[in-house]
Amino acid sequence: MNGAESVVRSLHAGGVEICFANPGTSEMQFVDALDRTRLMRCVLGLFEGVVTGAADGYARMAGKPAVTLLHLAPGLANAGANMHNARKGRVPMVNIVGDHALRHQQYDAPLSGDVEGAAAPFSDWVRSARSAESFAAEAMEALAVACSKPRKVATLVAPADIGWDEGGVMADVIAPQGAVPLDEAALSQAVQALEGGENTVILAGNSVLEDTAALALLQGISERSGARVLAPVSSRRTERGRGRFELPKIPYPINEALECLHPFTRAILIETPPPVAFFAYPGKPSLVLPENCEIIRLAGLDGDGPAAIAALADRVGARPGRPVDSPLLPRAAIRRDHPRDTGRRHRQCLAGKRHRHG
Protein backbone atom coordinates (compact mmCIF):
# COMPACT_ATOMS: atom_id res chain seq x y z
CA MET A 1 0.00 0.00 0.00
CA ASN A 2 1.40 3.39 -0.93
CA GLY A 3 1.03 6.59 1.05
CA ALA A 4 -1.94 7.90 -0.94
CA GLU A 5 -3.98 4.74 -0.45
CA SER A 6 -3.26 4.69 3.29
CA VAL A 7 -4.63 8.24 3.52
CA VAL A 8 -7.77 7.44 1.52
CA ARG A 9 -8.52 4.33 3.56
CA SER A 10 -7.87 6.05 6.88
CA LEU A 11 -9.99 9.12 6.09
CA HIS A 12 -12.84 6.86 4.97
CA ALA A 13 -12.60 4.96 8.25
CA GLY A 14 -12.88 8.36 9.97
CA GLY A 15 -16.21 9.07 8.27
CA VAL A 16 -15.16 11.06 5.19
CA GLU A 17 -17.41 10.10 2.29
CA ILE A 18 -16.64 12.60 -0.47
CA CYS A 19 -13.65 14.29 -2.09
CA PHE A 20 -13.98 17.45 -4.17
CA ALA A 21 -10.97 17.56 -6.46
CA ASN A 22 -9.08 19.58 -9.03
CA PRO A 23 -6.00 17.38 -9.34
CA GLY A 24 -2.86 17.72 -11.41
CA THR A 25 0.22 15.63 -12.07
CA SER A 26 1.38 15.70 -8.45
CA GLU A 27 -1.98 14.30 -7.24
CA MET A 28 -2.44 11.41 -9.69
CA GLN A 29 -1.59 8.82 -7.03
CA PHE A 30 -4.60 10.07 -5.03
CA VAL A 31 -6.85 9.84 -8.08
CA ASP A 32 -5.60 6.28 -8.56
CA ALA A 33 -6.22 5.41 -4.90
CA LEU A 34 -9.75 6.86 -5.02
CA ASP A 35 -10.47 4.92 -8.19
CA ARG A 36 -9.07 1.61 -6.96
CA THR A 37 -10.58 1.65 -3.46
CA ARG A 38 -13.99 3.12 -4.41
CA LEU A 39 -14.32 4.22 -0.79
CA MET A 40 -15.10 7.88 -1.45
CA ARG A 41 -17.16 9.63 -4.04
CA CYS A 42 -14.88 11.93 -6.01
CA VAL A 43 -16.40 15.05 -7.59
CA LEU A 44 -14.32 16.96 -10.13
CA GLY A 45 -14.33 20.75 -10.04
CA LEU A 46 -12.96 22.67 -12.99
CA PHE A 47 -11.80 25.54 -10.77
CA GLU A 48 -10.28 25.33 -7.29
CA GLY A 49 -12.63 27.96 -5.88
CA VAL A 50 -15.53 25.71 -6.89
CA VAL A 51 -13.84 22.77 -5.14
CA THR A 52 -13.49 24.54 -1.79
CA GLY A 53 -16.89 26.22 -2.20
CA ALA A 54 -18.53 22.83 -2.71
CA ALA A 55 -16.69 21.37 0.29
CA ASP A 56 -17.76 24.36 2.39
CA GLY A 57 -21.43 24.00 1.41
CA TYR A 58 -21.39 20.24 1.88
CA ALA A 59 -19.93 20.53 5.39
CA ARG A 60 -22.42 23.24 6.40
CA MET A 61 -25.37 21.04 5.42
CA ALA A 62 -24.04 17.57 6.26
CA GLY A 63 -22.35 18.61 9.49
CA LYS A 64 -19.17 16.73 8.61
CA PRO A 65 -16.14 17.53 6.48
CA ALA A 66 -15.39 16.65 2.92
CA VAL A 67 -11.83 16.45 1.64
CA THR A 68 -10.50 18.70 -1.10
CA LEU A 69 -7.67 17.71 -3.44
CA LEU A 70 -5.76 20.68 -4.82
CA HIS A 71 -2.73 21.16 -7.10
CA LEU A 72 0.39 22.90 -5.81
CA ALA A 73 0.67 26.51 -4.58
CA PRO A 74 -1.09 28.14 -7.59
CA GLY A 75 -4.10 25.85 -7.25
CA LEU A 76 -4.23 26.49 -3.53
CA ALA A 77 -4.16 30.24 -4.20
CA ASN A 78 -7.23 29.86 -6.43
CA ALA A 79 -8.98 27.98 -3.63
CA GLY A 80 -8.21 30.54 -0.93
CA ALA A 81 -11.38 32.65 -1.02
CA ASN A 82 -13.72 29.83 -0.04
CA MET A 83 -11.19 28.46 2.45
CA HIS A 84 -11.45 31.93 4.01
CA ASN A 85 -15.26 31.67 4.07
CA ALA A 86 -15.12 28.22 5.66
CA ARG A 87 -12.67 29.39 8.31
CA LYS A 88 -14.77 32.43 9.20
CA GLY A 89 -17.90 30.27 9.30
CA ARG A 90 -16.24 27.66 11.54
CA VAL A 91 -16.82 24.99 8.92
CA PRO A 92 -14.84 21.71 9.07
CA MET A 93 -12.63 21.30 6.00
CA VAL A 94 -9.62 19.09 5.21
CA ASN A 95 -7.47 20.14 2.27
CA ILE A 96 -4.87 17.85 0.73
CA VAL A 97 -2.58 19.93 -1.46
CA GLY A 98 -0.10 18.20 -3.71
CA ASP A 99 3.45 19.47 -3.97
CA HIS A 100 6.54 18.56 -5.96
CA ALA A 101 8.38 15.42 -4.86
CA LEU A 102 10.84 16.09 -2.05
CA ARG A 103 13.86 15.39 -4.28
CA HIS A 104 12.50 17.79 -6.93
CA GLN A 105 11.78 20.77 -4.69
CA GLN A 106 15.35 22.10 -4.76
CA TYR A 107 15.17 22.84 -8.51
CA ASP A 108 12.53 25.59 -8.45
CA ALA A 109 10.33 24.06 -11.14
CA PRO A 110 7.82 26.35 -12.94
CA LEU A 111 4.96 25.58 -10.53
CA SER A 112 7.08 25.60 -7.39
CA GLY A 113 5.86 27.80 -4.56
CA ASP A 114 5.53 28.09 -0.81
CA VAL A 115 2.51 25.83 -0.30
CA GLU A 116 2.54 26.12 3.49
CA GLY A 117 2.86 29.89 3.23
CA ALA A 118 -0.07 30.06 0.80
CA ALA A 119 -2.20 27.90 3.10
CA ALA A 120 -1.44 29.67 6.38
CA PRO A 121 -3.76 32.73 6.04
CA PHE A 122 -6.77 30.52 5.30
CA SER A 123 -6.06 27.54 7.56
CA ASP A 124 -6.11 26.90 11.30
CA TRP A 125 -3.65 23.99 10.96
CA VAL A 126 -0.98 23.40 8.30
CA ARG A 127 1.55 20.60 7.97
CA SER A 128 3.73 19.01 5.28
CA ALA A 129 3.99 15.23 5.10
CA ARG A 130 7.50 13.82 5.12
CA SER A 131 7.14 10.03 4.81
CA ALA A 132 4.71 7.48 3.42
CA GLU A 133 4.67 5.69 6.79
CA SER A 134 3.41 8.72 8.74
CA PHE A 135 1.25 10.19 5.98
CA ALA A 136 -2.06 8.67 7.11
CA ALA A 137 -1.43 9.57 10.77
CA GLU A 138 -0.98 13.21 9.78
CA ALA A 139 -4.16 13.08 7.69
CA MET A 140 -6.09 11.74 10.67
CA GLU A 141 -4.69 14.52 12.84
CA ALA A 142 -5.92 17.02 10.23
CA LEU A 143 -9.38 15.41 10.35
CA ALA A 144 -9.48 15.56 14.15
CA VAL A 145 -8.48 19.24 14.10
CA ALA A 146 -11.18 20.05 11.52
CA CYS A 147 -13.87 18.31 13.56
CA SER A 148 -12.86 19.75 16.95
CA LYS A 149 -14.87 22.49 18.64
CA PRO A 150 -14.90 25.07 17.17
CA ARG A 151 -14.67 23.61 13.67
CA LYS A 152 -11.53 24.41 11.70
CA VAL A 153 -9.81 24.34 8.32
CA ALA A 154 -6.87 21.91 8.21
CA THR A 155 -4.44 21.75 5.28
CA LEU A 156 -2.01 18.88 4.70
CA VAL A 157 0.69 19.37 2.07
CA ALA A 158 1.42 16.16 0.19
CA PRO A 159 4.70 15.90 -1.78
CA ALA A 160 4.16 13.62 -4.77
CA ASP A 161 6.67 10.95 -3.73
CA ILE A 162 5.09 10.63 -0.26
CA GLY A 163 1.90 9.61 -2.03
CA TRP A 164 3.37 7.16 -4.50
CA ASP A 165 6.02 5.59 -2.21
CA GLU A 166 5.24 2.15 -0.82
CA GLY A 167 5.01 1.65 2.93
CA GLY A 168 1.77 3.46 3.68
CA VAL A 169 0.26 2.53 7.04
CA MET A 170 -3.37 3.04 7.97
CA ALA A 171 -3.89 5.26 11.01
CA ASP A 172 -6.45 5.08 13.79
CA VAL A 173 -9.25 7.61 14.12
CA ILE A 174 -8.41 10.43 16.53
CA ALA A 175 -11.27 11.70 18.66
CA PRO A 176 -11.84 15.43 18.03
CA GLN A 177 -11.66 17.87 20.90
CA GLY A 178 -15.11 18.46 22.35
CA ALA A 179 -16.73 21.58 23.73
CA VAL A 180 -15.37 23.19 26.89
CA PRO A 181 -17.55 22.72 29.99
CA LEU A 182 -20.17 25.32 30.88
CA ASP A 183 -18.90 28.11 33.14
CA GLU A 184 -21.24 28.11 36.14
CA ALA A 185 -20.22 31.64 37.11
CA ALA A 186 -21.14 32.89 33.63
CA LEU A 187 -24.45 31.02 33.89
CA SER A 188 -25.26 32.77 37.16
CA GLN A 189 -24.37 36.14 35.62
CA ALA A 190 -26.69 35.42 32.68
CA VAL A 191 -29.54 34.52 35.05
CA GLN A 192 -29.02 37.77 36.99
CA ALA A 193 -29.03 39.74 33.74
CA LEU A 194 -32.34 38.20 32.68
CA GLU A 195 -33.95 38.69 36.09
CA GLY A 196 -32.47 42.13 36.82
CA GLY A 197 -34.99 44.16 34.86
CA GLU A 198 -32.44 45.82 32.55
CA ASN A 199 -32.58 45.83 28.76
CA THR A 200 -30.86 42.57 27.84
CA VAL A 201 -30.09 41.04 24.47
CA ILE A 202 -29.09 37.44 23.80
CA LEU A 203 -26.77 37.05 20.81
CA ALA A 204 -26.59 33.45 19.60
CA GLY A 205 -24.65 31.91 16.70
CA ASN A 206 -23.04 28.82 15.19
CA SER A 207 -24.50 25.49 16.37
CA VAL A 208 -27.39 27.21 18.20
CA LEU A 209 -28.82 28.34 14.86
CA GLU A 210 -28.69 24.76 13.56
CA ASP A 211 -30.59 23.28 16.53
CA THR A 212 -34.38 23.65 16.44
CA ALA A 213 -34.74 22.63 20.10
CA ALA A 214 -32.26 25.31 21.17
CA LEU A 215 -34.09 27.90 19.09
CA ALA A 216 -37.40 26.95 20.73
CA LEU A 217 -35.82 27.33 24.19
CA LEU A 218 -34.42 30.72 23.21
CA GLN A 219 -37.94 31.79 22.31
CA GLY A 220 -39.18 30.57 25.69
CA ILE A 221 -36.41 32.43 27.53
CA SER A 222 -37.25 35.58 25.59
CA GLU A 223 -40.95 35.31 26.37
CA ARG A 224 -40.35 34.72 30.07
CA SER A 225 -37.66 37.35 30.63
CA GLY A 226 -38.45 39.99 28.04
CA ALA A 227 -34.92 39.77 26.62
CA ARG A 228 -34.52 40.19 22.89
CA VAL A 229 -32.76 37.48 20.88
CA LEU A 230 -30.64 38.28 17.83
CA ALA A 231 -28.29 36.40 15.51
CA PRO A 232 -25.03 37.67 13.97
CA VAL A 233 -25.09 39.17 10.49
CA SER A 234 -23.45 36.02 9.08
CA SER A 235 -23.98 32.44 10.17
CA ARG A 236 -22.84 29.00 9.11
CA ARG A 237 -26.38 27.74 8.68
CA THR A 238 -29.76 28.69 10.14
CA GLU A 239 -32.81 26.48 10.57
CA ARG A 240 -35.77 28.47 9.28
CA GLY A 241 -39.31 27.90 8.05
CA ARG A 242 -42.70 27.02 9.48
CA GLY A 243 -42.72 25.68 13.02
CA ARG A 244 -39.38 27.30 13.91
CA PHE A 245 -38.50 30.36 15.97
CA GLU A 246 -37.64 33.15 13.56
CA LEU A 247 -34.43 34.71 14.84
CA PRO A 248 -33.76 38.18 13.39
CA LYS A 249 -30.21 39.18 12.53
CA ILE A 250 -28.24 42.26 13.55
CA PRO A 251 -28.52 44.59 10.54
CA TYR A 252 -25.53 44.80 8.22
CA PRO A 253 -25.52 48.62 7.67
CA ILE A 254 -23.54 50.27 10.47
CA ASN A 255 -26.12 52.92 11.35
CA GLU A 256 -28.94 50.38 11.54
CA ALA A 257 -26.78 48.03 13.64
CA LEU A 258 -25.94 50.78 16.11
CA GLU A 259 -29.60 51.78 16.35
CA CYS A 260 -30.69 48.18 16.82
CA LEU A 261 -28.30 47.54 19.72
CA HIS A 262 -28.39 51.00 21.30
CA PRO A 263 -31.08 50.21 23.96
CA PHE A 264 -29.25 47.30 25.57
CA THR A 265 -27.20 47.50 28.75
CA ARG A 266 -26.42 43.78 28.98
CA ALA A 267 -25.57 41.26 26.28
CA ILE A 268 -25.40 37.48 26.72
CA LEU A 269 -23.16 35.90 24.07
CA ILE A 270 -23.67 32.27 23.07
CA GLU A 271 -21.23 30.85 20.51
CA THR A 272 -20.56 34.23 18.99
CA PRO A 273 -18.03 37.02 19.66
CA PRO A 274 -19.12 40.62 20.29
CA PRO A 275 -20.54 41.99 17.02
CA VAL A 276 -18.12 44.00 14.90
CA ALA A 277 -18.74 46.36 11.99
CA PHE A 278 -17.66 44.87 8.66
CA PHE A 279 -15.45 47.91 8.00
CA ALA A 280 -14.24 51.03 9.76
CA TYR A 281 -16.30 54.13 9.02
CA PRO A 282 -15.42 57.75 9.82
CA GLY A 283 -16.84 58.70 13.19
CA LYS A 284 -18.29 55.22 13.82
CA PRO A 285 -17.14 52.61 16.36
CA SER A 286 -15.78 49.22 15.35
CA LEU A 287 -17.72 47.40 18.09
CA VAL A 288 -21.44 47.92 17.61
CA LEU A 289 -22.65 47.13 21.14
CA PRO A 290 -22.96 50.28 23.30
CA GLU A 291 -19.81 51.17 25.27
CA ASN A 292 -21.67 50.83 28.59
CA CYS A 293 -23.12 47.40 27.69
CA GLU A 294 -22.02 44.61 30.05
CA ILE A 295 -20.96 41.53 28.07
CA ILE A 296 -21.58 38.06 29.53
CA ARG A 297 -19.94 35.21 27.61
CA LEU A 298 -22.17 32.28 28.45
CA ALA A 299 -20.59 30.00 25.82
CA GLY A 300 -17.64 30.81 23.58
CA LEU A 301 -16.95 29.53 20.08
CA ASP A 302 -15.47 26.43 21.73
CA GLY A 303 -18.51 25.93 23.95
CA ASP A 304 -21.74 23.96 23.66
CA GLY A 305 -24.35 26.59 22.91
CA PRO A 306 -27.45 24.35 22.97
CA ALA A 307 -26.38 22.87 26.33
CA ALA A 308 -25.80 26.37 27.73
CA ILE A 309 -29.26 27.45 26.57
CA ALA A 310 -30.84 24.38 28.17
CA ALA A 311 -29.11 25.19 31.47
CA LEU A 312 -30.17 28.84 31.26
CA ALA A 313 -33.79 27.90 30.52
CA ASP A 314 -33.82 25.56 33.49
CA ARG A 315 -32.50 28.25 35.81
CA VAL A 316 -35.05 30.89 34.74
CA GLY A 317 -37.95 28.43 34.48
CA ALA A 318 -38.49 28.81 30.73
CA ARG A 319 -40.10 26.21 28.53
CA PRO A 320 -39.80 25.85 24.74
CA GLY A 321 -41.78 28.51 22.93
CA ARG A 322 -44.39 27.80 20.29
CA PRO A 323 -43.53 29.64 17.09
CA VAL A 324 -46.28 31.74 15.56
CA ASP A 325 -46.11 31.16 11.84
CA SER A 326 -47.08 33.89 9.43
CA PRO A 327 -50.20 33.06 7.40
CA LEU A 328 -49.52 31.50 4.05
CA LEU A 329 -49.98 33.73 1.05
CA PRO A 330 -53.00 32.85 -1.09
CA ARG A 331 -52.06 30.49 -3.85
CA ALA A 332 -52.08 32.26 -7.20
CA ALA A 333 -54.48 30.87 -9.76
CA ILE A 334 -52.53 28.97 -12.40
CA ARG A 335 -54.03 28.81 -15.87
CA ARG A 336 -53.69 25.41 -17.39
CA ASP A 337 -54.43 25.46 -21.11
CA HIS A 338 -55.68 22.34 -22.76
CA PRO A 339 -52.88 20.74 -24.82
CA ARG A 340 -55.06 20.91 -27.92
CA ASP A 341 -55.69 24.63 -27.45
CA THR A 342 -51.96 25.27 -26.94
CA GLY A 343 -51.09 23.39 -30.11
CA ARG A 344 -53.81 25.14 -32.11
CA ARG A 345 -52.57 28.60 -31.05
CA HIS A 346 -48.99 27.61 -31.90
CA ARG A 347 -50.04 26.60 -35.41
CA GLN A 348 -51.99 29.86 -35.85
CA CYS A 349 -48.88 31.83 -34.76
CA LEU A 350 -46.71 30.04 -37.31
CA ALA A 351 -49.30 30.62 -40.04
CA GLY A 352 -49.38 34.34 -39.20
CA LYS A 353 -45.60 34.58 -39.47
CA ARG A 354 -45.62 32.91 -42.89
CA HIS A 355 -48.36 35.28 -44.05
CA ARG A 356 -46.48 38.40 -42.86
CA HIS A 357 -43.18 37.37 -44.41
CA GLY A 358 -44.64 36.00 -47.66
C-alpha positions, 0 to 999 in steps of 0.5 A: 500500500502506498502513502496515498492509499493509506490516507484514503482508507484512513480518512474513509474509516474516519467518516469522510465520504466525499472528495472534491478535487481539481488534481494535477500531475502531483496528485495522480496517485490520489486519483488512482487510490480513489479509483481503486478503493472506491471508498469515497465519491470523487467530484471533479471541479474545474476551478479550485474555488468551486472545489473549496466552495462545494466542500464548504457548502457540503460541510455546512449542510451535512455537518461533517467535512469533505476532503478537497484535493488541490494542485500545488501553490497556484491551485491552492491560491485559487482555492483561498477565497472559499477556504477563508469563508469556511474558516470564518464560518467555523466549517470543518474542512480538510485540504490535501494539497499536492506538492513537488516530490521532495527530491524535486523541490530544490530545482525551483520548477515552474509551478514551485511555490511556498505551499505552506505559506499560501495555506497559512492565512486561510487555515487553522492547521498546516503541515507538510507530510515527510514520509509514506509511513506517517502520511495517514497519521498526519491526515487523521490529525488534520481530520481531528483538528477540523472536527474539533470544537470550534470547527476548523480548516486543516491543510495537509501538504502532500509531496508527490513521492510521499503519495506514490512511495510504498510503505503506507500505514493506515492510522487510527481515528483520533477523537476530536476535541469536544466543547469546553464545559459550561462556566457556572459563574457565567451562567449565574451572571446570565440569570441575573441579567435576565432577572435584573430588569435591565434591557438585555439582548441574547446574541446566539450563533453557530451550532445554536442556529442549527438546533431547532430545540435550542431555538425553541428554548431561546424563544421561551427564555425571551418570552419569560424574561423579556430579553430580545434574541438576535443572531449575527449578520453572518452564520454557518447555517440557520434552521428556518421555516414554518414551526421554527422560531424566527431569529432576526439578525443584527442589521448589516448597515452600520447605522442600523446596527448601532440603532438596533443595539443601542437600547441594551445595557447587557448582552449574553453571548452564546457561541458568537463574539461581540458583534463588529462592523464589517469595515471602519467608518469615519466617526463610527465605532468598530464594536457595535454594542454600546460602550456601557453594555455589560458583556456576559460570555455564556458560551464561547466559540469552543462551547456547547451553545445548545447545552448552555441554553438548556441550562439557562432555561432551566434556571429561569424556568423557561419552557420551549416557545411555540412559534407563531407562523405567518399566514400563508400567502393565497395560492395564485391561480394557475391557468392550465391550457388544454394541450389541444388549445396550446397546439392550435394557437402555436399553429396559428402563430406560425401561419401568421408569421408565414403570411407576414413574411410571404 
